[in-house]
Amino acid sequence: MWSKSERKAWAELEAAADKAGGYLAPPTGPVIMEYDYRAMSRYASKKGVTSMELTDAERNMFKT
């Protein structure tokens, strides 16, 4: 059973994750970002597809 303070801390974490767009796993090694995944995801959403359905040319628009 969780204490009142633990439930409050969990609610704050949930709110922060909601505001940030979800949870992210902590990096386990050097992070090399090849694409701007957030921008790619927004683009795909506007287009009505998933980011996996984008063409290579469309994905390359988001290379960093």
RAKABEL-V327612 format. One record per helix or strand of 2 or more residues. SS is the DSSP state (@ for helix, = for strand). FROM is the first residue (numbers start at 1). LEN is the number of residues. If there is no record, write none. Layout:
# RAKABEL-V327612
<<SS FROM LEN> <SS FROM LEN>>
This chain:
# RAKABEL-V327612
<<@ 4 17> <@ 37 11> <@ 51 3> <@ 56 5>>
